[in-house]
Amino acid sequence: MNKIGRIVYVSVFIIMLAFAMPVKFIIAQQINPVSVPPQDPRQIEDQLAAEFFRNGDWENAKVLYERLYEKYKAQHYYNYYFECLIQLKQYNEAEKTAKKALRSQGNVQNNVDLGYVLLLKGESKEARKLFESIINEMPADRNIIHLTANAFRQRSLDDYALEAYTRGSKLPGIGYSFNLELSYLYQMSGNYAATMDAYLSLLETNPEQTDIVKNRIQSMMMMDFDNSMSELIREKILEKAQIEPDKIIYGDLLIWFALQQMDFELALIQARALDRRFGEQDQKIIELCEISFNNGQHATALSGYEYLLKKNKGGAFYFESLKGSIQSRYQLEIQNPAPELTTLKTINTDIDKVFEEAGFNHQTYPLAFIKSTLLTYYFDESAAANELLEKTKLLPLNPAELAQIKMHQADLLLFEDDVWEATLLYSQVDKAMKEEPLGHEARFRNARLRYFIGEFAWAQAQLDILKAATSKLIANDALQLSLLISDNLADDTTGISLKAFATADLRTWQKREQEADFILDSLSANSKSLILKPHILLKKAELLIMKEKFQEADSLFSEIYLNYADHYLADDALYRSAQLNETRLHNAENARKLYEITFNQYPASIFAAQARQKYRLLRGDTL
């Protein structure tokens, strides 16, 4: 078959197929008939009206909803029809519709709608009169009160809805305060003081609603852009707890709120108040002490531990409180710009007393961390420190506890310049606790060690991973060290200045002040070290504090936050200066101002929360 013949053949086949398909389709339909029920005319009209309404085609929607309402008398058709009339500004027709519906159905919504139309027509006096009569004529029926308030709310007449609930709650025999409904309306209107009053009144009669109230308060706190909302909530709960001291629910709510705000001191004060009034709060107090300690609020934790120690020497939490008090005292002392050696010796003696009284066991062994640090860093007894840690390893420990000991040993080894044994132990902890905060901490310390010895590329790779760590403190430290490395290598690709600074940094950490001072002075004289300037100033300030030259150190802190306000060390220098003024220079007023600048100008700083708390205390706030 030639080419033309093939084309004719294909064309004929296609034509035949075209005629054949309908026949087959008809036969198939006869064999398997498909039954399509006719659609309900009301449903069709309903869908079409809804489509017009959604698209804002009020005229066409009005025609359909009017017909549907006239035919079926359903309330929702009336609502849509009435809304179309309002949107079209056909107020006279809307008034007639509301009156007609009111005569036939007597629905409270129709009555409110009538007053709403009068308002829109400018007849506000008549509208108010009608609204007031609706509210005044409400029977003592909880459902009708709800319907009335909701009718007002549907027309955005929230003030009248509030009035309906308020009057309804006072009707004889109603026995319901409508506090939950009132609180929502107050919150929507922006009257947050009244909102809190309603929530707290609700708890007085319905304590089982505590979780709902907490969720609502959290939603209020999400709108707190200037801390004013939190202050109002705090004041309201505190006021209620003081007015109703016999109701433990308000004290518990205050503790919960204080924890949301990370105001651990307020939480602990309230827990102690509950304990003095009701008793049996030891468990709650010890938990709050631990939370405070873990969040760096060591003074708050210490006050809680000491309360329990004074309360009952033979109590269930006595040794736990004793251990916690020593840990808190130690942290408070080493956070001082220049720890007092006599205080550290007292702490060391107290640890020995605990070991003698309670034994060296799983409950008391965490104090070995403190003792070994004191022996190594302050008393020049590193061999005794290592012996104590080896003894600790013999206790029945879980992997995390053993990892903590190894990491602590690594710190002591680095302090003694045993770099390679230290990095080995850090690596072991990192591997064993890879996805845990402890593993992240070990990785950071290992990266810092490599930075100390000039292995910047290795350190940078680990720090870049740690910048996404779950712990804010680790992530912040990793970010700062990473920026120090990257900024300075970009400025000086040889890395000579950075290596010198890293050595000075290590010597400062090892408390070898003279060596660190010499290196930093050399760097200061080097014009290539300009980008290191704020870092050098901070490190020099640390060394001056070790020498108890507090005023000179404060001058260097000031130079950083005044001349390098946009630098990532500015908030660090501010907070340290505030601490120095408070604890060593005894200038409370200056400290208060510096704390205020810290949390105002650097709200994202890891020091912001602590600075705010310190500021309040120095201002003399009463909790």
GIKAJO-V633402 format. One record per residue. N is the residue number from 0. RES is the residue in three letters. BURIAL is + if it has 24 or more other C-alpha atoms within 12 Angstrom, else -. Layout:
BEGIN
{{N | RES | BURIAL} {N | RES | BURIAL}}
END
This chain:
BEGIN
{{0 | MET | -} {1 | ASN | -} {2 | LYS | -} {3 | ILE | -} {4 | GLY | -} {5 | ARG | -} {6 | ILE | -} {7 | VAL | -} {8 | TYR | -} {9 | VAL | -} {10 | SER | -} {11 | VAL | -} {12 | PHE | -} {13 | ILE | -} {14 | ILE | -} {15 | MET | -} {16 | LEU | -} {17 | ALA | -} {18 | PHE | -} {19 | ALA | -} {20 | MET | -} {21 | PRO | -} {22 | VAL | -} {23 | LYS | -} {24 | PHE | -} {25 | ILE | -} {26 | ILE | -} {27 | ALA | -} {28 | GLN | -} {29 | GLN | -} {30 | ILE | -} {31 | ASN | -} {32 | PRO | -} {33 | VAL | -} {34 | SER | -} {35 | VAL | -} {36 | PRO | -} {37 | PRO | -} {38 | GLN | -} {39 | ASP | -} {40 | PRO | -} {41 | ARG | -} {42 | GLN | -} {43 | ILE | -} {44 | GLU | +} {45 | ASP | +} {46 | GLN | -} {47 | LEU | -} {48 | ALA | +} {49 | ALA | +} {50 | GLU | -} {51 | PHE | -} {52 | PHE | +} {53 | ARG | -} {54 | ASN | -} {55 | GLY | -} {56 | ASP | -} {57 | TRP | +} {58 | GLU | +} {59 | ASN | +} {60 | ALA | +} {61 | LYS | +} {62 | VAL | +} {63 | LEU | +} {64 | TYR | +} {65 | GLU | +} {66 | ARG | -} {67 | LEU | +} {68 | TYR | +} {69 | GLU | -} {70 | LYS | -} {71 | TYR | -} {72 | LYS | -} {73 | ALA | -} {74 | GLN | +} {75 | HIS | -} {76 | TYR | +} {77 | TYR | +} {78 | ASN | +} {79 | TYR | +} {80 | TYR | +} {81 | PHE | +} {82 | GLU | +} {83 | CYS | +} {84 | LEU | +} {85 | ILE | +} {86 | GLN | -} {87 | LEU | -} {88 | LYS | -} {89 | GLN | -} {90 | TYR | +} {91 | ASN | -} {92 | GLU | +} {93 | ALA | +} {94 | GLU | +} {95 | LYS | -} {96 | THR | +} {97 | ALA | +} {98 | LYS | +} {99 | LYS | -} {100 | ALA | +} {101 | LEU | -} {102 | ARG | -} {103 | SER | -} {104 | GLN | -} {105 | GLY | -} {106 | ASN | +} {107 | VAL | +} {108 | GLN | +} {109 | ASN | +} {110 | ASN | +} {111 | VAL | +} {112 | ASP | +} {113 | LEU | +} {114 | GLY | +} {115 | TYR | +} {116 | VAL | +} {117 | LEU | +} {118 | LEU | +} {119 | LEU | +} {120 | LYS | -} {121 | GLY | -} {122 | GLU | -} {123 | SER | -} {124 | LYS | -} {125 | GLU | -} {126 | ALA | +} {127 | ARG | -} {128 | LYS | -} {129 | LEU | +} {130 | PHE | +} {131 | GLU | +} {132 | SER | -} {133 | ILE | +} {134 | ILE | +} {135 | ASN | -} {136 | GLU | -} {137 | MET | +} {138 | PRO | +} {139 | ALA | -} {140 | ASP | -} {141 | ARG | +} {142 | ASN | -} {143 | ILE | -} {144 | ILE | +} {145 | HIS | +} {146 | LEU | +} {147 | THR | +} {148 | ALA | +} {149 | ASN | +} {150 | ALA | +} {151 | PHE | +} {152 | ARG | +} {153 | GLN | -} {154 | ARG | +} {155 | SER | -} {156 | LEU | +} {157 | ASP | +} {158 | ASP | +} {159 | TYR | +} {160 | ALA | +} {161 | LEU | +} {162 | GLU | +} {163 | ALA | +} {164 | TYR | +} {165 | THR | +} {166 | ARG | +} {167 | GLY | +} {168 | SER | +} {169 | LYS | -} {170 | LEU | -} {171 | PRO | -} {172 | GLY | -} {173 | ILE | -} {174 | GLY | -} {175 | TYR | +} {176 | SER | +} {177 | PHE | +} {178 | ASN | +} {179 | LEU | +} {180 | GLU | +} {181 | LEU | +} {182 | SER | +} {183 | TYR | +} {184 | LEU | +} {185 | TYR | +} {186 | GLN | +} {187 | MET | -} {188 | SER | -} {189 | GLY | -} {190 | ASN | -} {191 | TYR | +} {192 | ALA | +} {193 | ALA | +} {194 | THR | +} {195 | MET | +} {196 | ASP | +} {197 | ALA | +} {198 | TYR | +} {199 | LEU | +} {200 | SER | +} {201 | LEU | +} {202 | LEU | +} {203 | GLU | +} {204 | THR | -} {205 | ASN | -} {206 | PRO | -} {207 | GLU | -} {208 | GLN | -} {209 | THR | +} {210 | ASP | -} {211 | ILE | -} {212 | VAL | +} {213 | LYS | +} {214 | ASN | -} {215 | ARG | +} {216 | ILE | +} {217 | GLN | -} {218 | SER | -} {219 | MET | +} {220 | MET | +} {221 | MET | -} {222 | MET | -} {223 | ASP | -} {224 | PHE | -} {225 | ASP | -} {226 | ASN | -} {227 | SER | -} {228 | MET | +} {229 | SER | +} {230 | GLU | +} {231 | LEU | +} {232 | ILE | +} {233 | ARG | +} {234 | GLU | -} {235 | LYS | +} {236 | ILE | +} {237 | LEU | +} {238 | GLU | -} {239 | LYS | +} {240 | ALA | +} {241 | GLN | -} {242 | ILE | -} {243 | GLU | -} {244 | PRO | -} {245 | ASP | -} {246 | LYS | -} {247 | ILE | +} {248 | ILE | +} {249 | TYR | +} {250 | GLY | +} {251 | ASP | +} {252 | LEU | +} {253 | LEU | +} {254 | ILE | +} {255 | TRP | +} {256 | PHE | +} {257 | ALA | +} {258 | LEU | +} {259 | GLN | -} {260 | GLN | +} {261 | MET | +} {262 | ASP | +} {263 | PHE | +} {264 | GLU | +} {265 | LEU | +} {266 | ALA | +} {267 | LEU | +} {268 | ILE | +} {269 | GLN | +} {270 | ALA | +} {271 | ARG | +} {272 | ALA | +} {273 | LEU | +} {274 | ASP | +} {275 | ARG | -} {276 | ARG | -} {277 | PHE | -} {278 | GLY | -} {279 | GLU | -} {280 | GLN | +} {281 | ASP | +} {282 | GLN | +} {283 | LYS | +} {284 | ILE | +} {285 | ILE | +} {286 | GLU | +} {287 | LEU | +} {288 | CYS | +} {289 | GLU | +} {290 | ILE | +} {291 | SER | +} {292 | PHE | +} {293 | ASN | -} {294 | ASN | +} {295 | GLY | +} {296 | GLN | +} {297 | HIS | +} {298 | ALA | +} {299 | THR | +} {300 | ALA | +} {301 | LEU | +} {302 | SER | +} {303 | GLY | +} {304 | TYR | +} {305 | GLU | +} {306 | TYR | +} {307 | LEU | +} {308 | LEU | +} {309 | LYS | -} {310 | LYS | -} {311 | ASN | -} {312 | LYS | -} {313 | GLY | -} {314 | GLY | -} {315 | ALA | -} {316 | PHE | +} {317 | TYR | +} {318 | PHE | +} {319 | GLU | +} {320 | SER | +} {321 | LEU | +} {322 | LYS | +} {323 | GLY | +} {324 | SER | +} {325 | ILE | +} {326 | GLN | +} {327 | SER | +} {328 | ARG | +} {329 | TYR | +} {330 | GLN | +} {331 | LEU | +} {332 | GLU | +} {333 | ILE | +} {334 | GLN | -} {335 | ASN | +} {336 | PRO | +} {337 | ALA | +} {338 | PRO | +} {339 | GLU | -} {340 | LEU | -} {341 | THR | -} {342 | THR | -} {343 | LEU | +} {344 | LYS | -} {345 | THR | -} {346 | ILE | +} {347 | ASN | +} {348 | THR | -} {349 | ASP | +} {350 | ILE | +} {351 | ASP | +} {352 | LYS | -} {353 | VAL | +} {354 | PHE | +} {355 | GLU | -} {356 | GLU | -} {357 | ALA | -} {358 | GLY | -} {359 | PHE | +} {360 | ASN | -} {361 | HIS | +} {362 | GLN | +} {363 | THR | +} {364 | TYR | +} {365 | PRO | +} {366 | LEU | +} {367 | ALA | +} {368 | PHE | +} {369 | ILE | +} {370 | LYS | +} {371 | SER | +} {372 | THR | +} {373 | LEU | +} {374 | LEU | +} {375 | THR | +} {376 | TYR | +} {377 | TYR | +} {378 | PHE | -} {379 | ASP | -} {380 | GLU | -} {381 | SER | +} {382 | ALA | -} {383 | ALA | -} {384 | ALA | +} {385 | ASN | +} {386 | GLU | -} {387 | LEU | +} {388 | LEU | +} {389 | GLU | -} {390 | LYS | -} {391 | THR | +} {392 | LYS | +} {393 | LEU | -} {394 | LEU | -} {395 | PRO | -} {396 | LEU | -} {397 | ASN | -} {398 | PRO | -} {399 | ALA | +} {400 | GLU | +} {401 | LEU | +} {402 | ALA | +} {403 | GLN | +} {404 | ILE | +} {405 | LYS | +} {406 | MET | +} {407 | HIS | +} {408 | GLN | +} {409 | ALA | +} {410 | ASP | +} {411 | LEU | +} {412 | LEU | +} {413 | LEU | +} {414 | PHE | +} {415 | GLU | +} {416 | ASP | -} {417 | ASP | -} {418 | VAL | +} {419 | TRP | -} {420 | GLU | -} {421 | ALA | +} {422 | THR | +} {423 | LEU | +} {424 | LEU | +} {425 | TYR | +} {426 | SER | +} {427 | GLN | +} {428 | VAL | +} {429 | ASP | +} {430 | LYS | -} {431 | ALA | +} {432 | MET | +} {433 | LYS | -} {434 | GLU | -} {435 | GLU | -} {436 | PRO | +} {437 | LEU | +} {438 | GLY | +} {439 | HIS | +} {440 | GLU | +} {441 | ALA | +} {442 | ARG | +} {443 | PHE | +} {444 | ARG | +} {445 | ASN | +} {446 | ALA | +} {447 | ARG | +} {448 | LEU | +} {449 | ARG | +} {450 | TYR | +} {451 | PHE | +} {452 | ILE | +} {453 | GLY | +} {454 | GLU | -} {455 | PHE | +} {456 | ALA | -} {457 | TRP | -} {458 | ALA | +} {459 | GLN | +} {460 | ALA | +} {461 | GLN | +} {462 | LEU | +} {463 | ASP | +} {464 | ILE | -} {465 | LEU | +} {466 | LYS | +} {467 | ALA | -} {468 | ALA | +} {469 | THR | -} {470 | SER | -} {471 | LYS | -} {472 | LEU | +} {473 | ILE | +} {474 | ALA | +} {475 | ASN | +} {476 | ASP | +} {477 | ALA | +} {478 | LEU | +} {479 | GLN | +} {480 | LEU | +} {481 | SER | +} {482 | LEU | +} {483 | LEU | +} {484 | ILE | +} {485 | SER | +} {486 | ASP | +} {487 | ASN | +} {488 | LEU | +} {489 | ALA | -} {490 | ASP | -} {491 | ASP | -} {492 | THR | -} {493 | THR | -} {494 | GLY | +} {495 | ILE | -} {496 | SER | +} {497 | LEU | +} {498 | LYS | +} {499 | ALA | +} {500 | PHE | +} {501 | ALA | +} {502 | THR | +} {503 | ALA | +} {504 | ASP | +} {505 | LEU | +} {506 | ARG | +} {507 | THR | +} {508 | TRP | +} {509 | GLN | +} {510 | LYS | +} {511 | ARG | +} {512 | GLU | +} {513 | GLN | -} {514 | GLU | -} {515 | ALA | +} {516 | ASP | +} {517 | PHE | +} {518 | ILE | +} {519 | LEU | +} {520 | ASP | -} {521 | SER | -} {522 | LEU | +} {523 | SER | +} {524 | ALA | -} {525 | ASN | -} {526 | SER | -} {527 | LYS | -} {528 | SER | +} {529 | LEU | -} {530 | ILE | +} {531 | LEU | +} {532 | LYS | +} {533 | PRO | +} {534 | HIS | +} {535 | ILE | +} {536 | LEU | +} {537 | LEU | +} {538 | LYS | +} {539 | LYS | +} {540 | ALA | +} {541 | GLU | +} {542 | LEU | +} {543 | LEU | +} {544 | ILE | +} {545 | MET | +} {546 | LYS | -} {547 | GLU | -} {548 | LYS | -} {549 | PHE | +} {550 | GLN | -} {551 | GLU | +} {552 | ALA | +} {553 | ASP | +} {554 | SER | +} {555 | LEU | +} {556 | PHE | +} {557 | SER | +} {558 | GLU | +} {559 | ILE | +} {560 | TYR | +} {561 | LEU | -} {562 | ASN | -} {563 | TYR | +} {564 | ALA | -} {565 | ASP | -} {566 | HIS | +} {567 | TYR | +} {568 | LEU | +} {569 | ALA | +} {570 | ASP | +} {571 | ASP | +} {572 | ALA | +} {573 | LEU | +} {574 | TYR | +} {575 | ARG | +} {576 | SER | +} {577 | ALA | +} {578 | GLN | +} {579 | LEU | +} {580 | ASN | +} {581 | GLU | +} {582 | THR | +} {583 | ARG | +} {584 | LEU | +} {585 | HIS | -} {586 | ASN | -} {587 | ALA | +} {588 | GLU | -} {589 | ASN | +} {590 | ALA | +} {591 | ARG | +} {592 | LYS | +} {593 | LEU | +} {594 | TYR | +} {595 | GLU | +} {596 | ILE | +} {597 | THR | +} {598 | PHE | +} {599 | ASN | -} {600 | GLN | -} {601 | TYR | +} {602 | PRO | -} {603 | ALA | -} {604 | SER | +} {605 | ILE | +} {606 | PHE | +} {607 | ALA | +} {608 | ALA | +} {609 | GLN | +} {610 | ALA | +} {611 | ARG | +} {612 | GLN | +} {613 | LYS | +} {614 | TYR | +} {615 | ARG | +} {616 | LEU | +} {617 | LEU | +} {618 | ARG | -} {619 | GLY | -} {620 | ASP | -} {621 | THR | -} {622 | LEU | +}}
END
